[in-house]
Amino acid sequence: MIHFHILSAFPESFSSYFSQSLIKRAIEKKIIKVSIYDLRAFASDKRKSIDGRPYGGGPGMVLLAEPIIKAIKKIKGRKKNFKIIVTSAGGKTFSNELAEKWKGEFKHILIICGHYEGIDARLTKIFKAQEISIGPYILTGGELPALVMVDVITRRLEGVLGKEESVEEKRIASHEVYTRPEIIEYQGKKYKVPKVLLSGHHKKIDAWRKKKS
């Protein structure tokens, strides 16, 4: 079982997604466990401050290192096989290859959701945390990247999908797919399923899918 730990300033963002579909079934089957932590619970002042102005000036705020350090120490404890990830637009791009690697190496994955201008850089140095991005664009916060990473890793775990070959990389798959009916008529024009998919010729079908993938 992989235990995902997610540290966020907006913990309520996750309840809907994790209570439905594939992730919900994986949790119920105890293939994964997901724990959400409110970053503000680790703030030391009465105002529950988690951010501060950046040194050197500039717009926006930076997440404070101290509340995150307190959270990491509590969450990690004496756990082994523990991976710490910080979501960051400037991090290494997440991929299926990374997901496959992590699922075999780690029993605990802590995802720290970045926000504002980012997280005090000293935190990644202290804990040797890995900065990860899910694409060449900027998001408001790290909650969506955290959801993406949990989803991608989870669907690769044995027993999550109905069949092992449902993981696309383990078979010849195409983004262009069709189902019944064979012909759809819209505004006087007929849209048909490609003949090769109706042929029953598996080699030709695989070749078509490979071309379209």
C-alpha positions in Angstrom: 0.0 0.0 0.0 1.2 3.5 -0.8 0.3 6.2 1.7 -0.1 9.6 0.1 0.3 12.6 2.4 -0.8 16.0 1.1 0.1 19.3 2.8 -2.0 22.2 1.6 -3.2 25.6 2.6 -6.6 24.6 1.1 -7.2 21.0 2.3 -10.9 21.2 1.4 -10.0 21.1 -2.3 -9.5 17.3 -2.3 -12.6 15.9 -0.7 -14.7 15.6 -3.9 -12.2 14.0 -6.1 -10.9 11.4 -3.6 -14.5 10.4 -2.7 -15.4 9.2 -6.2 -14.5 6.7 -8.9 -11.1 5.0 -9.2 -9.4 6.7 -6.2 -12.3 6.0 -3.9 -12.2 2.3 -4.9 -8.4 2.1 -4.4 -8.9 3.6 -0.9 -11.7 1.2 0.0 -9.6 -1.8 -1.2 -6.7 -0.5 0.9 -4.4 -0.3 -2.1 -3.7 3.4 -1.2 -4.3 5.6 1.8 -4.6 9.4 1.5 -4.1 11.8 4.4 -4.7 15.6 3.9 -3.1 18.1 6.3 -4.0 21.7 6.7 -0.8 23.8 6.6 -2.3 26.5 8.8 -2.5 23.9 11.6 1.3 24.1 11.8 1.5 27.9 12.0 3.0 29.2 15.3 1.2 32.6 15.6 -2.3 33.5 16.5 -3.1 34.7 13.0 -2.1 31.2 11.6 0.3 32.9 9.2 1.8 30.7 6.5 3.3 33.3 4.1 5.6 36.3 4.1 7.0 39.0 1.8 9.8 37.9 -0.5 13.4 39.0 0.2 14.6 41.2 -2.6 11.1 42.7 -3.2 8.6 41.9 -5.8 4.9 41.1 -6.0 3.2 38.2 -4.2 4.0 36.3 -1.1 6.2 33.2 -0.3 5.1 30.3 1.8 7.1 30.2 5.1 9.5 27.4 5.7 8.9 27.0 9.4 5.2 25.7 9.3 6.2 23.3 6.6 9.2 22.0 8.5 7.0 21.4 11.5 4.5 19.5 9.3 7.2 17.4 7.7 8.6 16.4 11.1 5.2 15.3 12.3 4.1 13.5 9.2 7.4 11.7 8.5 8.2 10.7 12.1 10.2 7.5 11.8 8.6 6.3 8.5 10.9 4.7 5.9 10.7 4.7 2.1 9.5 8.3 2.4 9.4 10.7 -0.7 9.0 14.4 -0.4 7.7 16.4 -3.4 7.1 20.1 -3.7 4.9 21.2 -6.5 6.7 24.0 -8.5 6.3 25.4 -12.0 10.1 25.3 -12.2 10.4 21.6 -11.2 11.1 18.4 -13.1 8.2 17.5 -15.4 6.1 14.7 -14.0 5.7 11.6 -16.3 4.5 8.0 -16.4 8.1 7.0 -16.0 8.4 8.9 -12.7 5.1 7.4 -11.5 6.3 3.9 -12.3 9.6 4.5 -10.5 8.0 6.0 -7.4 5.3 3.3 -7.0 8.1 0.7 -6.6 10.4 2.7 -4.4 8.2 4.5 -1.8 5.6 3.5 0.7 5.0 7.1 1.7 4.8 10.1 -0.7 4.4 13.6 0.8 3.2 16.2 -1.7 3.6 19.8 -0.5 1.3 22.1 -2.5 3.0 25.3 -3.5 1.2 28.6 -3.6 1.7 32.3 -4.3 5.3 32.9 -5.5 6.4 29.6 -4.2 8.0 28.0 -1.1 11.1 29.3 0.7 13.8 27.5 -1.2 15.7 26.5 2.0 13.0 23.9 2.6 14.0 21.8 -0.4 17.6 22.0 0.6 17.0 20.9 4.2 14.9 17.9 3.2 16.3 17.2 -0.3 12.7 17.5 -1.5 12.1 17.1 -5.3 10.4 19.9 -7.1 7.9 18.7 -9.6 5.8 20.4 -12.3 3.0 18.8 -14.3 3.4 21.0 -17.4 4.7 24.1 -19.0 2.1 26.5 -17.5 1.4 28.3 -14.3 -1.4 27.2 -11.9 -2.9 29.1 -8.9 -1.7 26.4 -6.5 -0.3 22.9 -6.1 -3.6 21.2 -5.4 -4.3 20.2 -9.0 -0.8 18.8 -9.5 -1.2 16.8 -6.3 -4.4 15.3 -7.6 -2.8 14.5 -10.9 0.2 12.7 -9.3 -2.0 10.7 -7.0 -4.2 9.6 -9.9 -1.4 8.7 -12.2 0.5 6.7 -9.6 -2.6 5.0 -8.3 -3.9 3.7 -11.6 -0.6 1.9 -12.1 -0.9 -0.1 -8.9 -2.0 -3.8 -9.1 -5.7 -4.3 -8.4 -6.8 -0.7 -9.1 -7.8 -1.1 -12.8 -10.0 -4.0 -13.9 -7.2 -5.4 -16.1 -3.5 -4.8 -16.1 -3.6 -4.0 -19.8 -5.9 -1.1 -19.1 -2.7 0.9 -18.3 -2.3 2.4 -21.8 1.5 2.2 -21.9 1.3 -1.6 -21.6 -0.6 -2.0 -24.8 -1.1 -0.4 -28.2 -3.6 2.4 -27.5 -4.9 5.3 -29.5 -6.6 8.5 -28.3 -9.1 8.0 -31.2 -11.7 5.5 -30.1 -15.2 4.5 -31.1 -18.2 2.6 -29.8 -21.8 1.9 -30.8 -23.6 2.8 -33.0 -21.6 2.0 -36.1 -23.0 5.1 -37.9 -24.0 8.5 -36.4 -25.9 10.8 -38.6 -25.8 14.6 -37.9 -27.1 17.4 -40.0 -27.5 15.2 -43.0 -23.9 13.8 -42.8 -23.0 10.2 -41.8 -20.0 9.6 -39.5 -18.9 6.0 -39.6 -16.5 3.9 -37.5 -13.3 3.2 -39.5 -13.6 -0.1 -41.4 -10.4 -1.5 -40.0 -12.0 -1.6 -36.5 -14.8 -3.7 -37.8 -12.6 -6.1 -39.6 -11.6 -8.4 -36.8 -8.0 -8.3 -38.1 -6.0 -7.7 -35.0 -2.7 -7.0 -36.6 -4.3 -4.4 -38.9 -6.2 -2.9 -35.9 -3.0 -2.7 -33.9 -1.2 -1.0 -36.8 -4.0 1.5 -37.1 -4.0 2.3 -33.4 -0.2 2.6 -33.4 -0.5 5.1 -36.2 -3.1 7.1 -34.4 -1.3 7.0 -31.0 
